[in-house]
Amino acid sequence: MLQFARFAATRAAMAVFTLLLVSLIVFTLMELVPGDCAERYLAFKNTQGQSITVEDIEAERIRLGLDRPFLERWTSWLGNVFLHGDFGQSCILRMDINNLLGDKFLISLGICLAALVFAYLIAIPVGIIAATSKSPLLNNVLRFVSYLGLAMPNFLLALIIILISTVMFGDTLTGLFSKEYRDAPWSFDKLMDFLSRAWLPVLILGWSATAFALQTVRALMSDEIGKLYVTAAEARGISGARLLWRYPARHALGPIFNSLGFDLNRIFNELPIVALIMTLTEAGALLIEALARSNDQQLAGAIIFLLTASIVAVNFLTDVLLALVDPRIRKGILG
């Protein structure tokens, strides 16, 4: 028990250090964008017909604290994020980022996690079947489906579904809420309306993730099945599903669960373009708006940091869960 506690504490310390490093990188990238927040905001106001002078820019820079040293501003931003969950103001919109995001990031994270669960619920059993099946027809069908999932982009699948739905049912299935619930406060009816529409982006985002995970599971299982410890278990009379789950699957699925954070990041990376096509009002679309249109680096930095924190949290949880079932992981860290 003490060894496991040391392992968990070590992983937690590594997670915190990773977040600190990511926060420094994100803040530095925000600073490296040409023109500081005062210049970008006043340039935006200038496009609205207001006359802006150099003195106005300097006064805005002092008001925002941009005249302070870099490290002082980073530590102040870091303290607000970690201690208060406050990401400050949007550079362009001049609104609190927390209010701008609202529940948008949680919705995005929920969609991505649901797509991840969907992908693994299909990929793990199907990948094991593909690795153990002796049927050429089944193997070729599964291989074709997985290759199709890897080759067809998610946005193309979204366009195909929208087109078919529009032609056959007269409904594009776009958006996360119906019109009557779009601006309404959360309630049971709004939740049901959300769930009735959220399944489609989950399916689309899980499409390629399922194909990728299926190929990985199949390759790992094929490698483990041929090892001597599996042959020895068969010689002792263990066979069927008990043999697969107790021996090759147990060892093959470890790397799969270790890649959950990577897969979550990959799914979120595909979310913005799907969000634009399906007119989803969540953090993916907001990130595209902040990066490509308004150049609002403060808002983009907040979304990127939240995503990174989610990935770090997922990696920490998977490490701890794997350590519970596999003592070799604890020994690999602690010796």
Beta strands, then each sheet from edge to edge (+ up, - down):
end
